[in-house]
Amino acid sequence: MNLLKRTEDAVQKRISELRGVQRPDGSFRFCFEGGPMTDAFMIITLRSLGDQDEQLIEKLVRRLLRIQSDDGMWRLYEDEQDGNLTATVQAYTALIISGHFTAASPQLQRAEAFILANGGLSDVHFMTKWMLAVNGLYPWPKHFRFPLSYLLLPASSPLSMYQLSSYARIHFMPMILAMNKKYIHKGLGTADFSHLYASKPKSIDWLSLHRDVRSGPNLFLQTIRSLAAFPAYLHKSGYQAAERYILDRVEADGTLFSYASATFFMIYGLLALDYSEQSSQIQRALSGLKSLIYKKDDLATLENSTSTLWDTALLNYSLQSAGLSCHDPMIAAASAYLLKRQHIKKADWAVHNPSKEAGGWGFSDINTNHPDNDDTAAALRALTPAAMYDPLIFSSWNRGTSWLLSMQNRDGGFSAFEKNTGSALAAMLPLENAADAAADPSTADLTGRVIEYFGTFAELRKNHLSVKAAVGWLKSNQEKDGSWYGRWGVCYIYGTWAAITGMRAAGVSTKNESIQKAANWLLSIQNRDGGFGESCRSCEVKSYVPLGYSTPSQTAWALDALLTVLDKEHEAVQLAVNRLLQPFDQKCDEYPTGIGLPKQFYIRYHSYGRIFPLLALSRYLKMK
């Protein structure tokens, strides 16, 4: 059977399989699977608050054991050769707190040795230190107090909290409430992990409060010190502002911004403000966390948020790319789901974009506060065909397109959640991963995909001022080897795919130097089996690291990009198509290709093996 026929058959099979998994509300629900953090924090929180949901705790314990490496440590990705200290501490402490294990348990003895050999508790990520400290398992920093009068700085201030990324702010607020009060929730009784200190813990280890003498004075820390001298009533107002900020952003299910991580911190932050464990806010938060548990077959894990809207938008678009009409019942149901979740209220994004009407979409099923450019572009792609027939859908589509266009940064690129928040302030924060977590700058993946939408679906191409500026940003931020760094996926393949497809949709010629360099780079990293694979380590060392085997999503990204540049009969294209038509083994299929936070949080999207191969194979079929 020739390659074309095999591809046609594979596409039809994938379409048929997706019909069988669509939910009654029109959505597609796949797991958003991370490392041990959320499951570990859930076990700790349930035990700390006295929630006796033993069945849930047992399932989370089983999942933590399932992802433990044979050598006793925990890794965030299979080729993380040296293991991951923070992930191992998270899982180790949670398993003991669960009551199912002790430090003498064989499963944990090698993990303990690994922890001590790699710096002990003092060297774990500050978010995990915070979770341990708020439960009395690690000392709070003795002399650190963050002046909450900082929250009263006007949004126009270059040091305002609104210069931080929205996802940093929503975690930062409740964490500071508990840290300032040195709050300890005593629900874990006599639990003790002092045997995990490789050395005496120092408060300076907490927030990396040292500064590199070569960098000169830290403006952020100087400002914080000056704010500390403000009158007491202003600090009290700061506490009230933090409390309001948190409560105003709680979703209908009780979660904060629909993030499990932020919700854990909110629970303890509110407890630090003397909320009762039985208060409606705390109980709703617990209920919301439980609603994020994903269960299927033998898997039970707490998703940091659902990816339901993202998955549904991408699958809707991929299925239409595969030939389904917008009137097909599966497509119509998915589109109806998307329409119901378009945002209608102004939220934090409006601080830097005050004159624009709401119109974006968020990532998760329940999200009403936190739209982003990626999900908005994905939803708009899916709705474009139907918008040509239905005036109501067109109105929604037009509002969303206008909102997305208004979110362009002054440098010409697009970021994830807000505009113009790529502040140098982030580099001054005394936090690990500050540049990744606290800033929301323009990125190649966001910029490329947004202009791919504009060029393909909104007919805004390279002569349009906004698109021209975005193409210019991409060209000026291309790596020397021809690739682009992608922030939200792994990693250089991801960014290069988005940049190439975006620039080509904008009308940039295949003969353009940037396009040629990028295509040549992709050809240079193709595996012998025709596929593509990149290690999560790429985002940690900020250069391409080959994985050594091919993954479905990365092969599809590279193929999709090459199809916009090369002839379909090109050998590299044929090899990549053939690889996508072959089965991938479990190791390849389960490798995480999404990034939340480099070194700390990687994501295995269970949907990606369905979405992106279908999209790339469909593009191949449509080529002449």
PEBEL-V111471 format. One record per helix or strand. SS is the DSSP state (A for helix, B for strand). FROM is the first residue (numbers start at 1). TO is the last residue. Records with the same first field share a line. If there is no record, write none. Layout:
BEGIN
SS=FROM-TO + FROM-TO
END
This chain:
BEGIN
A=3-19 + 37-48 + 54-66 + 85-97 + 106-117 + 121-123 + 126-133 + 148-152 + 161-163 + 166-180 + 194-196 + 204-207 + 213-215 + 219-227 + 232-247 + 260-272 + 280-291 + 308-321 + 329-340 + 348-351 + 373-387 + 391-406 + 425-428 + 434-437 + 444-457 + 465-476 + 492-505 + 513-524 + 538-541 + 552-562 + 571-581 + 586-590 + 608-622
B=32-33 + 68-68 + 74-74 + 120-120 + 197-197 + 250-250 + 256-256 + 259-259 + 293-296 + 299-302 + 361-361 + 372-372 + 421-421 + 440-440 + 489-489 + 534-534 + 546-546 + 594-597 + 601-605
END
